[in-house]
Structures are given as C-alpha cells and as structure tokens.
Amino acid sequence: MKDGGKLDRHDVEILKILNTEGRLPVTELSDRVGLSKSPCQARLKRLIAEGYIRGFKAILDPQKLGLEQVVFVEIKLTDTTETALSEFNAAVQSVPEIEQCHMIAGAFDYLIKVRTKDMKSYREVLGRVVSSLPYVGSTSTHVSMQSVKDVAF
C-alpha cells in the first residue's frame, strides 16, 4: 500500500467519484481529480490491485424490474454454534430474494433485507424459503414504506 496504507487526497477523490460514477472514462476522471491521464490510470490500477475497488457493476432500478417490496427480517436461530452459523450463512447465499444478510449482536441473530414484487410474493418467500433456512427458530418482519437513503458503497 502507498504511504503505509494511507490514501492521499487524489486517491480519496478517485474513490468518491467512482463510487457514484463507475463508468466514468479515465480522461474525465483525471480532469476532475486534477491529474494527467497516465498517473490517474496508474492510481486506478493500484486501487484495484490493493482491493480498495472490488469491481464495477450496473446498479439496476428495482421499480422498473417490478421489485418494489422491501422487507427487513429479524431472524433468531435455534442454535448458534459455529456449524449452525456456517450452514445458515451458506444457505443464504443461494436465495436471490435476499439482498443483504448481516449477523447482529443483540436480541436476534441475523437481519436480512428481502426484495420481492409485492407482499404476496414476500409471504411466499418467507414461508417457502426464509423459514426453512437452517436453524431458523423465529422471524420478525419489518416492512419498508420508503427508502430514504440507499447507497451501494
């Protein structure tokens, strides 16, 4: 890493810009951060190689795809041994409706974000998929009424 793992102002600016405009051409990126094209391109390659940038992807519009229902589900497991946690973690990976899964320290074990087309679809996913994940003991659903801030950082 550069300078003992520290990012300078140009590196930080490159990351900020690419976080919202990932398809920006290097020539425009270099102009916006105040560097010539070659040094900017070299920094970009370094930021990728060092893992600051893990990849580039298209951000899809869920409403246009008919996936407007967002639900957060608290999950309590019946067992929290390492085996149980590993099995649950692995099973979650194969469920396309689960956008995010976080292990939580608190009154429940996991918080998942589920996206479906409507409440009827969510109820089917809850009953058919979420409730049958390994070691799920109970769930508690929280329906999102509106996304106020949603960044893909």
ChimeraX commands (.cxc) that place a marker at each C-alpha (Angstrom):
marker #1 position 0.00,0.00,0.00 radius 0.5
marker #1 position 1.08,3.53,-0.64 radius 0.5
marker #1 position 2.47,5.52,2.29 radius 0.5
marker #1 position 1.95,2.76,4.87 radius 0.5
marker #1 position -1.63,2.12,3.82 radius 0.5
marker #1 position -2.75,5.74,3.71 radius 0.5
marker #1 position -4.65,7.18,0.80 radius 0.5
marker #1 position -3.81,10.69,-0.33 radius 0.5
marker #1 position -6.38,13.26,-1.43 radius 0.5
marker #1 position -6.23,12.17,-5.09 radius 0.5
marker #1 position -6.88,8.53,-4.15 radius 0.5
marker #1 position -9.82,9.52,-1.94 radius 0.5
marker #1 position -11.27,11.75,-4.65 radius 0.5
marker #1 position -10.97,8.96,-7.24 radius 0.5
marker #1 position -12.82,6.59,-4.91 radius 0.5
marker #1 position -15.57,9.15,-4.17 radius 0.5
marker #1 position -16.17,9.83,-7.85 radius 0.5
marker #1 position -16.13,6.19,-8.94 radius 0.5
marker #1 position -18.49,5.21,-6.12 radius 0.5
marker #1 position -21.26,7.16,-7.87 radius 0.5
marker #1 position -19.99,7.21,-11.46 radius 0.5
marker #1 position -18.26,3.88,-12.07 radius 0.5
marker #1 position -18.32,4.14,-15.86 radius 0.5
marker #1 position -16.52,7.47,-15.99 radius 0.5
marker #1 position -13.75,7.46,-18.63 radius 0.5
marker #1 position -10.21,7.83,-17.22 radius 0.5
marker #1 position -9.70,11.06,-19.16 radius 0.5
marker #1 position -12.68,12.69,-17.44 radius 0.5
marker #1 position -11.71,11.19,-14.08 radius 0.5
marker #1 position -8.19,12.57,-14.40 radius 0.5
marker #1 position -9.55,16.06,-15.24 radius 0.5
marker #1 position -11.87,16.01,-12.21 radius 0.5
marker #1 position -9.17,14.95,-9.73 radius 0.5
marker #1 position -6.50,17.25,-11.18 radius 0.5
marker #1 position -4.09,14.66,-12.55 radius 0.5
marker #1 position -2.91,13.83,-16.04 radius 0.5
marker #1 position -4.28,10.63,-17.60 radius 0.5
marker #1 position -1.26,8.32,-17.01 radius 0.5
marker #1 position -0.85,9.00,-13.25 radius 0.5
marker #1 position -4.62,8.75,-12.77 radius 0.5
marker #1 position -4.72,5.44,-14.63 radius 0.5
marker #1 position -1.81,4.13,-12.55 radius 0.5
marker #1 position -3.59,5.11,-9.32 radius 0.5
marker #1 position -6.77,3.45,-10.52 radius 0.5
marker #1 position -4.92,0.20,-11.27 radius 0.5
marker #1 position -3.24,0.36,-7.83 radius 0.5
marker #1 position -6.55,0.98,-6.04 radius 0.5
marker #1 position -7.98,-2.07,-7.81 radius 0.5
marker #1 position -4.89,-4.23,-7.11 radius 0.5
marker #1 position -4.89,-3.28,-3.41 radius 0.5
marker #1 position -8.59,-4.10,-3.04 radius 0.5
marker #1 position -9.96,-0.61,-2.46 radius 0.5
marker #1 position -12.04,-1.12,-5.60 radius 0.5
marker #1 position -13.52,-4.61,-5.66 radius 0.5
marker #1 position -15.21,-4.30,-9.05 radius 0.5
marker #1 position -17.62,-2.40,-11.23 radius 0.5
marker #1 position -21.28,-3.22,-11.76 radius 0.5
marker #1 position -24.53,-1.87,-13.10 radius 0.5
marker #1 position -26.95,-0.58,-10.47 radius 0.5
marker #1 position -30.40,-1.73,-11.50 radius 0.5
marker #1 position -33.67,0.09,-10.84 radius 0.5
marker #1 position -35.82,-2.26,-8.72 radius 0.5
marker #1 position -39.05,-0.40,-9.52 radius 0.5
marker #1 position -38.56,-0.80,-13.28 radius 0.5
marker #1 position -37.91,-4.50,-12.68 radius 0.5
marker #1 position -41.12,-4.85,-10.66 radius 0.5
marker #1 position -39.31,-5.47,-7.37 radius 0.5
marker #1 position -40.81,-2.73,-5.22 radius 0.5
marker #1 position -41.41,-4.57,-1.93 radius 0.5
marker #1 position -38.56,-4.24,0.57 radius 0.5
marker #1 position -38.76,-6.08,3.86 radius 0.5
marker #1 position -36.26,-6.45,6.69 radius 0.5
marker #1 position -36.46,-9.67,8.66 radius 0.5
marker #1 position -35.03,-10.30,12.11 radius 0.5
marker #1 position -34.03,-13.94,12.44 radius 0.5
marker #1 position -33.40,-15.84,15.67 radius 0.5
marker #1 position -31.65,-19.16,15.28 radius 0.5
marker #1 position -32.29,-22.25,17.37 radius 0.5
marker #1 position -28.55,-22.89,17.61 radius 0.5
marker #1 position -25.58,-20.52,17.36 radius 0.5
marker #1 position -22.72,-22.99,17.23 radius 0.5
marker #1 position -20.12,-22.40,14.55 radius 0.5
marker #1 position -21.63,-25.24,12.49 radius 0.5
marker #1 position -25.12,-23.71,12.66 radius 0.5
marker #1 position -23.86,-20.25,11.73 radius 0.5
marker #1 position -21.82,-21.62,8.82 radius 0.5
marker #1 position -24.76,-23.62,7.48 radius 0.5
marker #1 position -27.08,-20.61,7.73 radius 0.5
marker #1 position -24.51,-18.32,6.07 radius 0.5
marker #1 position -24.01,-20.77,3.19 radius 0.5
marker #1 position -27.75,-21.27,2.64 radius 0.5
marker #1 position -28.46,-17.52,2.48 radius 0.5
marker #1 position -26.05,-17.17,-0.47 radius 0.5
marker #1 position -28.35,-19.14,-2.79 radius 0.5
marker #1 position -31.52,-17.12,-2.14 radius 0.5
marker #1 position -31.86,-14.44,-4.84 radius 0.5
marker #1 position -34.55,-12.51,-2.96 radius 0.5
marker #1 position -32.18,-11.88,-0.05 radius 0.5
marker #1 position -30.21,-8.74,-0.99 radius 0.5
marker #1 position -28.31,-8.41,2.28 radius 0.5
marker #1 position -27.65,-10.53,5.34 radius 0.5
marker #1 position -25.99,-9.25,8.50 radius 0.5
marker #1 position -25.07,-11.14,11.65 radius 0.5
marker #1 position -26.22,-8.99,14.55 radius 0.5
marker #1 position -25.08,-8.72,18.16 radius 0.5
marker #1 position -28.26,-8.17,20.11 radius 0.5
marker #1 position -31.78,-9.51,20.63 radius 0.5
marker #1 position -31.72,-11.55,17.40 radius 0.5
marker #1 position -29.02,-13.26,15.34 radius 0.5
marker #1 position -29.42,-12.00,11.75 radius 0.5
marker #1 position -31.03,-9.15,9.88 radius 0.5
marker #1 position -31.80,-9.78,6.23 radius 0.5
marker #1 position -33.08,-7.48,3.51 radius 0.5
marker #1 position -35.54,-9.16,1.17 radius 0.5
marker #1 position -36.79,-7.67,-2.10 radius 0.5
marker #1 position -39.86,-9.02,-3.92 radius 0.5
marker #1 position -42.54,-7.69,-6.27 radius 0.5
marker #1 position -45.25,-7.38,-3.60 radius 0.5
marker #1 position -46.37,-8.52,-0.16 radius 0.5
marker #1 position -47.92,-11.72,-1.52 radius 0.5
marker #1 position -44.57,-12.68,-3.07 radius 0.5
marker #1 position -42.79,-11.84,0.18 radius 0.5
marker #1 position -45.14,-14.07,2.19 radius 0.5
marker #1 position -44.35,-16.93,-0.19 radius 0.5
marker #1 position -40.58,-16.35,0.14 radius 0.5
marker #1 position -40.90,-16.13,3.93 radius 0.5
marker #1 position -42.85,-19.38,4.19 radius 0.5
marker #1 position -41.09,-21.38,1.49 radius 0.5
marker #1 position -37.51,-20.14,1.79 radius 0.5
marker #1 position -36.62,-17.95,4.79 radius 0.5
marker #1 position -38.39,-20.05,7.42 radius 0.5
marker #1 position -36.78,-23.21,6.06 radius 0.5
marker #1 position -33.21,-21.91,6.19 radius 0.5
marker #1 position -31.03,-23.98,8.53 radius 0.5
marker #1 position -31.62,-23.41,12.25 radius 0.5
marker #1 position -34.26,-20.64,11.85 radius 0.5
marker #1 position -36.29,-20.59,15.04 radius 0.5
marker #1 position -38.32,-17.42,14.59 radius 0.5
marker #1 position -38.63,-14.40,12.35 radius 0.5
marker #1 position -39.97,-10.88,12.74 radius 0.5
marker #1 position -40.83,-8.85,9.63 radius 0.5
marker #1 position -40.46,-5.09,9.21 radius 0.5
marker #1 position -41.90,-3.64,6.01 radius 0.5
marker #1 position -40.12,-0.67,4.46 radius 0.5
marker #1 position -42.56,2.07,3.48 radius 0.5
marker #1 position -39.98,4.23,1.70 radius 0.5
marker #1 position -36.25,4.16,1.02 radius 0.5
marker #1 position -34.90,7.49,2.22 radius 0.5
marker #1 position -31.22,6.77,1.54 radius 0.5
marker #1 position -29.82,3.76,-0.28 radius 0.5
marker #1 position -26.22,3.89,-1.43 radius 0.5
marker #1 position -24.24,1.00,-2.84 radius 0.5
marker #1 position -20.96,1.64,-1.00 radius 0.5
marker link #1:1,2 radius 0.2
marker link #1:2,3 radius 0.2
marker link #1:3,4 radius 0.2
marker link #1:4,5 radius 0.2
marker link #1:5,6 radius 0.2
marker link #1:6,7 radius 0.2
marker link #1:7,8 radius 0.2
marker link #1:8,9 radius 0.2
marker link #1:9,10 radius 0.2
marker link #1:10,11 radius 0.2
marker link #1:11,12 radius 0.2
marker link #1:12,13 radius 0.2
marker link #1:13,14 radius 0.2
marker link #1:14,15 radius 0.2
marker link #1:15,16 radius 0.2
marker link #1:16,17 radius 0.2
marker link #1:17,18 radius 0.2
marker link #1:18,19 radius 0.2
marker link #1:19,20 radius 0.2
marker link #1:20,21 radius 0.2
marker link #1:21,22 radius 0.2
marker link #1:22,23 radius 0.2
marker link #1:23,24 radius 0.2
marker link #1:24,25 radius 0.2
marker link #1:25,26 radius 0.2
marker link #1:26,27 radius 0.2
marker link #1:27,28 radius 0.2
marker link #1:28,29 radius 0.2
marker link #1:29,30 radius 0.2
marker link #1:30,31 radius 0.2
marker link #1:31,32 radius 0.2
marker link #1:32,33 radius 0.2
marker link #1:33,34 radius 0.2
marker link #1:34,35 radius 0.2
marker link #1:35,36 radius 0.2
marker link #1:36,37 radius 0.2
marker link #1:37,38 radius 0.2
marker link #1:38,39 radius 0.2
marker link #1:39,40 radius 0.2
marker link #1:40,41 radius 0.2
marker link #1:41,42 radius 0.2
marker link #1:42,43 radius 0.2
marker link #1:43,44 radius 0.2
marker link #1:44,45 radius 0.2
marker link #1:45,46 radius 0.2
marker link #1:46,47 radius 0.2
marker link #1:47,48 radius 0.2
marker link #1:48,49 radius 0.2
marker link #1:49,50 radius 0.2
marker link #1:50,51 radius 0.2
marker link #1:51,52 radius 0.2
marker link #1:52,53 radius 0.2
marker link #1:53,54 radius 0.2
marker link #1:54,55 radius 0.2
marker link #1:55,56 radius 0.2
marker link #1:56,57 radius 0.2
marker link #1:57,58 radius 0.2
marker link #1:58,59 radius 0.2
marker link #1:59,60 radius 0.2
marker link #1:60,61 radius 0.2
marker link #1:61,62 radius 0.2
marker link #1:62,63 radius 0.2
marker link #1:63,64 radius 0.2
marker link #1:64,65 radius 0.2
marker link #1:65,66 radius 0.2
marker link #1:66,67 radius 0.2
marker link #1:67,68 radius 0.2
marker link #1:68,69 radius 0.2
marker link #1:69,70 radius 0.2
marker link #1:70,71 radius 0.2
marker link #1:71,72 radius 0.2
marker link #1:72,73 radius 0.2
marker link #1:73,74 radius 0.2
marker link #1:74,75 radius 0.2
marker link #1:75,76 radius 0.2
marker link #1:76,77 radius 0.2
marker link #1:77,78 radius 0.2
marker link #1:78,79 radius 0.2
marker link #1:79,80 radius 0.2
marker link #1:80,81 radius 0.2
marker link #1:81,82 radius 0.2
marker link #1:82,83 radius 0.2
marker link #1:83,84 radius 0.2
marker link #1:84,85 radius 0.2
marker link #1:85,86 radius 0.2
marker link #1:86,87 radius 0.2
marker link #1:87,88 radius 0.2
marker link #1:88,89 radius 0.2
marker link #1:89,90 radius 0.2
marker link #1:90,91 radius 0.2
marker link #1:91,92 radius 0.2
marker link #1:92,93 radius 0.2
marker link #1:93,94 radius 0.2
marker link #1:94,95 radius 0.2
marker link #1:95,96 radius 0.2
marker link #1:96,97 radius 0.2
marker link #1:97,98 radius 0.2
marker link #1:98,99 radius 0.2
marker link #1:99,100 radius 0.2
marker link #1:100,101 radius 0.2
marker link #1:101,102 radius 0.2
marker link #1:102,103 radius 0.2
marker link #1:103,104 radius 0.2
marker link #1:104,105 radius 0.2
marker link #1:105,106 radius 0.2
marker link #1:106,107 radius 0.2
marker link #1:107,108 radius 0.2
marker link #1:108,109 radius 0.2
marker link #1:109,110 radius 0.2
marker link #1:110,111 radius 0.2
marker link #1:111,112 radius 0.2
marker link #1:112,113 radius 0.2
marker link #1:113,114 radius 0.2
marker link #1:114,115 radius 0.2
marker link #1:115,116 radius 0.2
marker link #1:116,117 radius 0.2
marker link #1:117,118 radius 0.2
marker link #1:118,119 radius 0.2
marker link #1:119,120 radius 0.2
marker link #1:120,121 radius 0.2
marker link #1:121,122 radius 0.2
marker link #1:122,123 radius 0.2
marker link #1:123,124 radius 0.2
marker link #1:124,125 radius 0.2
marker link #1:125,126 radius 0.2
marker link #1:126,127 radius 0.2
marker link #1:127,128 radius 0.2
marker link #1:128,129 radius 0.2
marker link #1:129,130 radius 0.2
marker link #1:130,131 radius 0.2
marker link #1:131,132 radius 0.2
marker link #1:132,133 radius 0.2
marker link #1:133,134 radius 0.2
marker link #1:134,135 radius 0.2
marker link #1:135,136 radius 0.2
marker link #1:136,137 radius 0.2
marker link #1:137,138 radius 0.2
marker link #1:138,139 radius 0.2
marker link #1:139,140 radius 0.2
marker link #1:140,141 radius 0.2
marker link #1:141,142 radius 0.2
marker link #1:142,143 radius 0.2
marker link #1:143,144 radius 0.2
marker link #1:144,145 radius 0.2
marker link #1:145,146 radius 0.2
marker link #1:146,147 radius 0.2
marker link #1:147,148 radius 0.2
marker link #1:148,149 radius 0.2
marker link #1:149,150 radius 0.2
marker link #1:150,151 radius 0.2
marker link #1:151,152 radius 0.2
marker link #1:152,153 radius 0.2
view
